[in-house]
Amino acid sequence: MYIKDILSLHSSFKEVRLNNRFFKHEDIIALIKKLPATFKVKEAGKSVKGLSIHTIQWGNGPVKVMLWSQMHGDEATGTMTLFDLFNFLQSDHESVTLLANNCTLLFMPMVNPDGATVFTRRNAQQIDINRDYLQTLTPEAKILKQCRDDFEPHFGFNLHDQNTLWSVKGSRKPATLSYLAPAYDEALSVNDTRKNAMLVITEMFKHLNLVLPQQISLFDNEFEPRAFGDNFQKKGTSTILIEAGGYQNDFEKQEIRSFYFASILTGLISIASSSYQNQNTDSYFSIPQNTKQIFHILIKNIAINGIKTDIGINYEEKPYLNGLGTEKTYFIEDIGDLSYCDAYTVYHTENQSIEGDIVFNQNASFKLYSDQNLILSFTDGKLQ
Ligand SMILES: [Zn+2]
């Protein structure tokens, strides 16, 4: 199947009831309840606040694959995509038969429902579940760990979202997707388990790079002894990390979602058909690295304090108390020679001028004019 076919497939299988990042546990429960009997649903346990965490099993094949999402409550792209995939798996597409005959898939969507409720990374004990593999102080980490140990999957898909300020080394474009076969030791060794994860990633990259050129990178390759991906890899599950990053004008990740869907589906198809075995690790290591060479906003060649220089501005998102949205606070990230950087929005016109003070590391609070026209305005970090 060609990548463009997969992307066009996505529009017909997109789960329309999940249409921004702020859906909650009750929303996914309503969808889980509607799944047909080919999806075997089981409650695996409860979150700190008593919300159910489910596993959903599908397919009859010998290769076991586990996919889990939203360990971090404010990283919703993976969960949206899993429900798109459930819709796809109910179709009569030829790839569905291939997957059903060769794989048994076990899904755990929304591992951190309490975090999703208030749209925060951490669980209700304020612990990062993905740093809790060793101690398992959180019930959510216990459930996820137990689920892998019982199912003993050959492959694992660890589904996350990354900061939108990651870019692709060499391109200065947002890292819309990042992949990683996490390390299982400090030496970053490569055994067969990790190698197979690398080969599946190489296959995913080969396809996705055609539609997202220079916008896919490898996530930071460091051993994190407390994280799930690293430990699942160590236990013999070839684990693939997928991170959804930034994409122009796509704050609710609805465009990225289709590329994310295509990543998972090409990954699963390569596993079901064993096509990943034709790849090699050299191709994996030639995927560009994640770096930070972009800003949310960049103002170039602007006169401040008697010099002409560049200003880089980023925002931080903070969830509203009701967990149904976020407030953005913009701050001055950098001042100086930013000629090696790019941004989601660049201001670089003749006759630009600034009214107000530019203070490094402080909230943006100024007006930008082009000729006499106001083109950008901040008051104490808030975009006007
Ligand atoms: Zn995450």
Residues whose N, C-alpha, C, O or C-beta is under 5 A from the ligand:
A	BS01	ZN	H72 E75 H160 D161
